[in-house]
Structure formats: C-alpha cells, structure tokens
Amino acid sequence: MSDHILDTNILIRYLRKMTGYRDLLRAVELKGWTYISAMTRLEIVRGMQERERCETFNLLDSLDTIPMNTEVADMAGHLIRSWRGRGINLSDADAVIAASALSRGLALVTTNAKIFPMPELVIFQADEKGNITLRE
C-alpha cells in the first residue's frame, strides 16, 4: 500500500464534479492514507464560494492535512532556490506541496506533473477523465 498527497487541481476537479474524479479519490483512498498540504487547503478555501462551503469543508476535513512546519518550509525554500539555479521557477505553493510530499515520502497525485520537476518525487499524473498513470 502506498500513501498519497493530492494536489489542489485534483480537489478542484472533484468539487466541480468532473467525470472520473470521484472514482479517482475512492481508488486513491483504497491504496492507503490520503493527505493534502496545508497549502492545498489554503488554495481551496481561498477559491471557494459561500454556497460551496459545506461540501468543501466536508471534503477537506475528510483528508489528513500536513502542516506547514519548519521542515516543510525549509525544504520548500531549498527546492525553489535549487531549481531557480537550473532555470526553473517553482511557485511557492507548488514548492510547499512538493516539500509536504517529500517530507512524508508520499506520492503526489496531480493533473500537471510537469510543474514538479523533482526526480525524487513519485508522481501520478491524472488525465481529464480521472485516470492516473505513474510519471516516468
């Protein structure tokens, strides 16, 4: 069994009821623990509308949230600095999500694997129908 961390874009698609994303979450949950980063929680709450509040918090509260502690913050800062030196600019949010995954040894499930260039990060790429494949 492997544990996973969900990227913000996975939760957005789930909340928008996009085809396949309810099944994707169920499949991931059957394989082990499912987490989100505190940054993902912030991004979801920041973008929700008041009428979505109940459903949004039901989803968020059903997932374990990895806090933004000193280990995650330091690792995120290191990732940003290290990849900038290679000509790749990571956003603060993506660096925190990647650091959250790496700090716990979690596989990241995302719809946009290319924004996570770290070879040490195990990534599952989700397509428009919620099917996932391992990034190679």
N, C-alpha and C positions, 0 to 999 in steps of 0.2 A: 504494500500500500504506500502511496506517496501523498504528501500533503501539498496543497496549492495555495497560492495567493492570487486573487482576482484583480485585474487591472480595472480602472474606472470605466473604460469603454465596455467592458463585459456587463457591468451592473446597469449602465445606461441602456444597453440593448435589452436587457432583462426587463427593466422597468417600462420600457417602451413596447413591451410585449412582441418583440421581433421574433419571427419564426425560428424555432430551434434553441432559443436561449434559455427557456425554462428547462428543457431537456438537458442542455449543457450543464446548468447548475446542479441538477439532480445527479448527473453522471459524475461530475467532479466530487460532489459530496459523498458519493458511494465509495470513492477511492481513498478517502482519508479526510483529515481535517481541512477545512476551508477557511482561509483568512483574507482580510483586507488590510491595507496600510491605513494608518490614521490620515494620511494624505488623500487616499481614495475617499474615505468618509467625508473629509472636508470638501472635496470636489463635488461629491454627490449632494450634500446638504446645501452647498452654495448654489447649485443649479436647480434645486427642486422648487416647484411651485407649491403654494399653500395647500391646494387641493390634492397634492400628491403626498402630503406629509405622513399620513397613517401608513400607506403602503411602503413608502420609502423607509421609514424607521422600522417597520416590521422586518424588511429585508436586512437593513444594516445591523439591527440587533440580533439577527439570527446568525451572523458571521462573527468570528473572533477578530478583533481589531488589534493589530500590532502597534504599540505606541511609538511616538517619535521620541526616543530617548537619546542619550548622548552617543551610544554605539551607532544607532541608525543615522543620526545627524552627522557624525564624523565620517562614516562610510559614504554617505551621500555626497558630502563635500569633497572627499577624496575622488569619488567617481567623476564628479563634474570637472575637477581640476585635471585629473589624469586624461580624460577623454578630450578636453579642450586642447591639451598639448598635442593631441593627434588630429586636431582639426574638426572634432565633432562636438557640437554644443548640446549638452543634455539640459532639459528643463529641470528646475528644482523639484517639481512634482514627480517626474519620471525617475530622477535620481533617488528620491526618498522611497518610492515604490520598489525600485531595484534593490536598494540597500535593505529594505524591510525583508524582501525575499532572501537575499544572500545571508543576512544575519541569522535567519532561521533554517536555512537550507531548503527553502521552498521552491517549487516550480511555479513560474509565472504563467497565467493564462491571460492572453491579450488578443486584440484584433490587429495590433500594429507592432509586430516583433522587431521591425527594422529600427525603431526608436530606442531599442535596448541592445546596444552592440556588444555587451559583455559576454565573452565566450564561456565564462564560468557560470552564467545564469541559464538554468534549464528553462526553456520557453515552449509553451504550447500555443500555437497560432490558431485562432478561431476564424472561420470564414463567415460570410454573410448569412449562412443558414445555421450557424452554431456548431458546425463540425470542427473538431480540433485535431491538429497534427503536430508532432514534435518538430521543432525547428532543428535543422541540421546544420 
